[in-house]
Every structure is written in C-alpha cells, then in structure tokens.
Amino acid sequence: MKRIVRNTLILLASLSSTAHAANAAGGEGASFLTCLFLGFLALIIWFQVLPALKHFIDMLKGLSSEEREDAKKHFN
C-alpha cells in the first residue's frame, strides 16, 4: 500500500512540473483558428437574423396597410 501511494505521489509530482513552472494565471488567449471558428458562428447567426428582421418588418407593414382595411369591409 505504501508503495502505491509513493509511486502515485512521484507520478503526480513529475506530471505537475509544467503547471508549477507557468508564470501566468491564464492562457495565451484565443488562437487564430478559434477566432475564425467564432466568426463563422457569428456569420451563421447573422445570416439567420437578417431574413427574420425583413419578415418582421414586412409583417408590421402588412398590419398597417390599406389591404387590411379592404378585407375588414369585405367581411363585415
């Protein structure tokens, strides 16, 4: 049992040397590929928002148009 604990502690100490040698608290920041991937996701979202906004504006225009008034007169 003592041998297993000793070997485990030696293994953990040898593997954690790079963590102790690090001088900064965080990483180096996002790489170019990470920024490219996030930009691609932003483009996907943006190209879905544009048609949705257009349809919403068209819907608002349709609610206030004269055709709606004509339809009201026709059904009354």
N, C-alpha and C positions, 0 to 999 in steps of 0.2 A: 504494500500500500504506500509506504514512504517513497518507494522507488517511482511509482506512478506520479505522485504529487511532485516529486523533484523533477522528473522529466517534463511534466506539464508546465511547471514554472520556468524551466530552461527554455522550452519551446516558445512560451508566451513572451519571455524577455527578449529572445532573439528576433521574433517577428515584429515586436513593437518598437524596434530601434528607429525606424523611419518616422514613426509618429512622434517620438521624443526629439528627433532632430529637426522637425519642422519649426520654422521661426515665425510663421504667420498663423493667425487663428482660422482663417478661411482659405478657400481655394484661390486659384489664379483668375477666376472669372469664367465667363462662357467662351467656348471656342467658336471659331468661325462657322463650323457645321451646326452648332447649337443655335446660333443666331439665324442661320439660313433656314433651319427647320422651323423655328418660331415665326419667322417672317412668312414662310409658306403657309403655316396655320392661320396667321393673321389675314393673308390674302384669301384663303378659303372662306373665312368668316365674312370678310368684307364683300366678296362677290355673292354671298347669300343675302347680305343686308341690303345691298343696292336694289335688287328687284322687289324685295319686301317693302322698302320705302316707296318705290314707284307705285306698287299696287295700293298701298295705304293712301297715298295722295290721290290716286285715281278714284278710290272709294269715297274719299271725302268730297271730291269734286262731283261725283255722281249723286251724293246725298243732297247737294245744294243746287242741282241743275233743274232746268225747266221741264225736262222729260219726266221728272218725278211728279211735278205738278200736273202735267198732262195725264199721267197714269192715275192720279188721285181723282181727277174729274171723270175719267173714263169708268172707274169702278164705283163711283157714287151715284 
